[in-house]
Structure formats: C-alpha cells, structure tokens
C-alpha cells in the first residue's frame, strides 16, 4: 500500500509536468488578465493585494504543521485502525494544499520550472497518499516531510515584512533557527522510522558470515568503514584480529584526513560561489534562452539605486532570460538584497566578481554565449569623465573578446561619444544620458506630452483599478488604456511597397487600428518620414497593445518576428560601414572625411585620384584599402593623443596600442603611405 501511494503520486507528478508546457504556452498567448495581477501576482511581482498572499502563507504554515502532527500521532498507534476525525482534518488540509498549488502555478504562468520543483513534488507525494487512506490505503505516508513547507512559509512571510512590526531581528532569527532544527530532525527521524519499520526490501536481504567481530557482510563493512572514518564510532562493531586492527588504524588516520580535506574543499567552494568568484551555469528554467550580461561602472560602484532601476526595467516579462552581473568589486549588501528579491519573484539574477577587461572573467560569465551585453554607467558618480572612459575600455575589451557580441554602451556625457566612435565602437550601440535628457527636453518643448508618451513606452503597464475600487475620471481611464501600448517593429506587406510613408500609415491606421510612427530610412530611424517611399528593406515601427494586430499588416507573417530584426541590424551595418550594395560611399560623411584627411596632410598630391573617387562616390579596391589605412592611422593617432592628454597611458595598453609615441612620430606615420 505504501508503494502504491508513491506510484500514484509519481504518475500525477509526471502528468502535471507534462501539462505545464501546453498550459504555459496557452497562458502566454493572452495578455495577463487584471484579476491575475490583482489577486495572484506573478513570478515577477507579488499580487496587488498582499493580504491574500500573507493569508495563503499563514494557512500553508498551519496546515503543514497540522499534517505533520497527525503523522506523529498515528506513528504511536499504527494498529489502532482508521480514525474518521483525523482523516477529515487531513482532507481539509489536502484541499488547501491543492488550492495553494494551483494558486502558485497560476502565479508562475503554469511554468514547467515550478511544476517540477521541490515544492510541487512535496505537494503531490503527500496529497495523493493522504487521499488514498479513505479508499483502503495505509496510514504510512511521507506527510512528515511537510515540515519543510513550514520553513518556506516562514521565510517568505519574513521576506514580505510581516514580522517587522511585531518582532525584533533577534527574535525572528531565533524562531527561524528553531524551525530549521525541527526540519532537519523530523526529516531524519521520520525517514529512519519508515525504513526500519518497513524492514528490508524483498529480494534485497543482506547475507552475513560469522566472524570474530560478529555477523559481517560487504554492506555491513561499508557501514562500519564510514562510521569509523567519520569519527562517529557507534561501537557496535570492532575488529578482533591483529591484521584487522593494524589496518583499521591506518584506515582511520587516512579516512579522517580525507574527510577533513573534503570538508575544507566544500567550504572553500561554497565561499567561492557566495563571493562571486565562481562561474555562471545556465538555469534550467531560463538558461536555454541565453543570458544578459551587465558590466560597467554602474555594477562596480555598488549603487543599489543604479542596479535596481536597471534590473527592474529588464525584469518585466515572464520570458526574461538569466541576468549576469559582472563587477570588479564585491557585491554590496544593498545590491545583494535587490538580487535576492528578484530571485524570489522567479527571475534568475547572478553576481560574479571580475572585470570585463580580463578574458578569464568574461569566460566565467559565459560572455561568448550572451544574448546581449549592457555596459551601464554609475550616473551618481562625481567623476563622469573617468567613468565614461572606463566604460569605453570595457566595451572595446568585450568587442575584442567576442566581435559579434551585441552590446549597448551607456555614457554619462555626450562629448565622450566621439571618443567611443574613434575606438571603433558601433555608433548605433552607444548613447549618452546627457544627450537623451537634452533631446527629451527639446522634444517636450516642440510637442508637449511626448515625454509622457516615451516614459510610458519604457515603463511597465499601469495597473487598472479593480472592480471594487473607487471610480476614476474618463480621461484617467483612457490614459491607463493608452499606457498599455508598446513599440513593435515589422516589415510592411508587399502591397505597401512603392507608396509613401504617409499613405501607408494612414491605411494601416484605418484598416488595423495600428499607429505607425517611424521608419528605418537608409539605416537610420526617422520619426514620421512622410514622403519617404516604402521599399523592400524598409522597417516600420508602430504602437499597439499587442503584436497580433501588427502581424496582420506585416510581410512574411509566419516568420516576421524572427526576420525583421536581422534585416534591421543589416540596414544599420550598411549605414555604419558607409558603403551600399553598389560599393558607393554614403554622401553624408564623404566631405567630412575628405576634409579631415586633407587637413591632417594624409592626402597629398599622389592621392588626388583617390580624393576624386571619394567625392564622386565611386571607389575601387585599391582606393578603399588606401583610404581605410589612412583613416585607421588617423583614428589611432587621435585616440592615442587624447588618451595621452588625459594621462591614461595604462589604459591605452588595454586597447593594444602599446606605449604611446610622441606627436612627431605620429605625424610622420600619418604622412607615410599605408603598408
């Protein structure tokens, strides 16, 4: 009967895990309902009404403790028969356990990770055997293991701050220690009671031979060796022969040394992991989606405000991949608390100690498999110049480590963008906070209200009032509805090709209720390019509450979500490289480059043909090599001179520039033809 209970529990456990995949996909196909956010919350955040969460955890604590108490009471009278009252009490607890599992499963979006987790395993391996008691099953179950659920309920109540107003930190720690002791003792005692009470498994009886130290067998000697080497020494067995005693002396010394070394290694490994010197291992739930790597002064500075704001902006969706922070300084208590809260909400956030300038540290953070890397600045710094230069060096080191790594570089001052471009960083991957602030202010003056629009596009959706809340004004209700809009990119349908942006935007708005507000023209995003013509490579951007409406007016609907982004990136690369398909130079920067080269003396009379080719836009292979070499020499010299003026010779070595030459040597190098 005990084995049948475990078998049925295992079947239900596997069935629930199998249902998690289709249910999770079905759940994510719909916008998250307001009632789910209000009463259930999500793996991202607790419910709006935290009282429901607190009541559920208090009931979990009480029902689990009651179930364990009933198991202990039945263990003292195993032959007394079936107790109706105790069974009714256990069934009430089982109903709550089942309800709580469904409650938590909805919170985590029917995720496979929760369905296969330890808490779900405990639920099914205790609920099913308890129910089977009423159908002729045995009272012997694993319900004593629910003592672990009392500990999880207590820790989560503590994390929610339920005890802060009534208990001191010492009292909370004392209660937590007592509960942990009960968990360990009850687990060992209950498991040992079952194993000894059931006896040997049929077909696995041990066979003994008589010896001076008693009846012995191989497994009996394994038991004796472990007890002796671990210094427990029950004394139920002892060698009686002289060779046996001599051997056990050597074995004891070696065994004690072995266990001591093993314990020290485990402690050191645990300290290594907790200090951030370990390596990132992708999580089972989210690791298959890749991970996000975050480096920079915002992480090194240990500012909880910087890290928390950035992480909260990333952690908005159930599908957010693992997040890896790589900082040069140990994690502060404030940042550790931020990470702890996000992990509790179902995310996977890791902190590792290391530098983005060291390849071994990037390898520990698995930068080679990262989906994207953010180099963030500490916007509270008192030395913005040094902060920006350090982040530029980190970005360059990341590009050397993995040239194809997508990254975003955040700078504090806009004037440092020139330095970033001179080092070869992608102009479309760099931005400055000061310029964003200035641009937002200018846009607000030209179009009042646009700052609110942009902020709402970047922030999480505003929670709608519940059915029992006070009524709100009509304008506020419309504002909340519009705050749910998000930006979606797509390739327009082939029927829109050859039309102007103005006519296409009007048609899509009328037919599909989707507001098209921007387009990528020649690799650059432009707001409302009214008279631009929609071409084969044009990417449009629209505002919509979900991507279903956007897909209707998109090209290649089935693969649109995975095809428009590579095309968008390809258009940007063409723009950044300065060459079109016909190998012609984009007109925008031609005159600036020619003037810059002529001013520096890099283009002399011998390169007039190249200059003419550059101005006309047609470049052959020899001219491209020559001009590329001249530009590279000029940019390297400018970078080196700039670093010299700021006394950053050591940082120049990180770029691979080596010792900085004098300005005279740089001038001679620039005047020579490139090799």
Buried (B, 14 or more C-beta within 10 A) or exposed (E): EBEEBBEBBBEBBEEBBEBBEEBBEEBBEEEBEBEBBBBBBBBBBBBBBEEBBBEBBBBBBBBBBBBBEBBBEBBEEEEEEEBEEBBEBBBEBBEBBBEBBEBBBBBBBBBBBBBBBEBBBBBBBBBBBBBBBEEEBBBBBBBBBBBBBBBBBBBBBBEBEBBEEEBEEEEBEEBBEEBEEBBEEBBEEBEEBBEEEEEEEEEEEEEEEEEEBEEBEEEBEEBBBEBBBEEEEEEEBBBEEEEBEEEBEEBBEEBBEEBEEEEEEEEEEEEEEEEBBBBBEBBEBBBEBBBBBBBBBBBBBBBBBBBBBBBBEBBBEBEBBBBBBBBBEEBBEEBBEBBEBBEBBBBBBBBBBBBBBBBEBBBBBBBEBBEBBBBBBBBEBEEBEBBBBBBBBBBBBBBBBBEEBEBBBBBBBBEBBEBBBBBBBBEBBBBBBBBEEEBBEEBBEEEEEBBEBBEBEEEBBBEBBEEEEEEEEEEEEEBBEBBBBBBBBBBBBEEBBEBBBBEBBEBBBEEBEBEBBBBBBEBEBEEEBEEBEBEEBBBBBBBBBBBEBBBBBBBBBEEBBEBBEEBBBEBBEBBBEBBBEEEBBBEEEBEEBBEBBEEBEBBEEEBEEBBEBBBEBEBEEEBBEBBEBBBEBBBBBBBBBBBBEBEBBEBBEBBEBEEBBEEEEBEEBBEEEBE
